C-alpha cells in the first residue's frame, strides 16, 4: 500500500513510500522517500514504529534507517522526528497536538 504526506496549501506531495509491514497496535514499517525519488528504490529509507505495553505505559520507538551515502535526508529528518512523538504525547494527554511546525 502506498502512502504520502502533504505539507502545503497547494497540496504538493513532499514525501512518499510504501507500507512494508503492519501489525495493528504493535508495529508499522514503511519506506520513506522524497516524492521526486519515488521511482528510485535506492533512494528510499525505512521507518519502523513500534509500540510496547509496559504496565500502564506504552513506549513508542521510531527507528529511521537504511540511509544511503550522499543523501541529505538524515540531516532533515533529525530535526523533524523528535517533534512527532512530542506532539502525539500532547495530543493524547490534552486532546490538542503541539504546533510543532510553527
C-alpha positions in Angstrom: 0.0 0.0 0.0 1.4 3.4 -0.9 1.2 6.5 1.4 2.1 10.1 1.0 2.3 13.3 3.1 1.3 16.8 2.1 2.5 19.9 3.8 1.4 23.0 1.9 -1.9 24.6 0.8 -1.1 23.7 -2.8 -1.5 20.0 -1.8 2.0 19.2 -3.0 3.2 15.7 -2.0 6.6 16.1 -0.4 7.3 12.6 1.0 6.0 9.2 -0.2 6.6 5.5 0.3 5.0 2.1 0.8 3.8 0.3 3.9 6.0 -2.8 4.3 4.5 -4.3 7.4 1.6 -3.5 9.7 0.8 -5.3 12.9 -2.1 -3.4 14.5 -1.3 -1.9 17.9 2.3 -3.2 17.7 4.3 -2.2 14.6 4.3 -0.2 11.4 7.1 -0.3 8.9 7.3 1.8 5.8 9.6 3.1 3.2 10.3 6.9 3.0 11.5 9.0 0.1 11.2 12.5 -1.4 8.4 12.5 -4.0 11.0 13.2 -6.7 12.7 9.9 -5.7 9.6 7.7 -5.5 10.6 5.6 -8.5 14.2 5.0 -7.3 14.3 2.3 -4.6 17.9 3.0 -3.9 16.9 6.5 -2.6 14.3 5.1 -0.2 14.9 4.8 3.6 13.0 2.8 6.1 10.9 3.8 9.1 9.8 1.4 11.8 7.3 2.5 14.5 6.9 0.1 17.4 4.6 0.1 20.4 5.2 -2.0 23.5 2.9 -2.3 26.6 4.8 -2.0 29.9 2.2 -2.0 32.7 0.2 1.2 32.2 2.7 2.7 29.8 3.1 2.3 26.1 6.6 3.2 24.9 6.8 4.4 21.3 10.0 3.7 19.4 10.7 5.3 16.0 13.7 3.9 14.0 14.5 5.6 10.7 17.4 3.8 8.9 18.8 2.5 5.6 20.3 5.8 4.6 22.5 5.8 1.5 25.7 7.8 1.3 25.1 11.2 -0.3 21.5 11.6 0.8 20.7 14.7 2.8 17.7 13.1 4.3 19.3 12.2 7.7 20.0 15.8 8.5 16.5 16.8 7.5 14.6 14.2 9.5 16.8 14.6 12.6 15.0 17.8 13.2 11.6 16.5 12.4 11.2 13.1 14.0 11.6 14.3 17.6 8.7 16.7 17.1 6.2 14.0 16.0 6.2 11.9 19.2 6.2 15.1 21.3 3.1 16.3 19.5 1.4 12.9 19.7 2.1 12.8 23.5 0.5 16.2 23.9 -2.5 15.2 21.8 -3.1 12.0 23.9 -2.8 13.9 27.2 -4.7 17.1 26.3 -6.6 16.5 23.1 -4.5 19.1 21.3 -1.3 18.5 19.3 1.6 20.8 19.6 2.1 23.4 16.8 5.5 21.8 16.1 5.9 23.3 12.6 5.2 27.0 13.6 
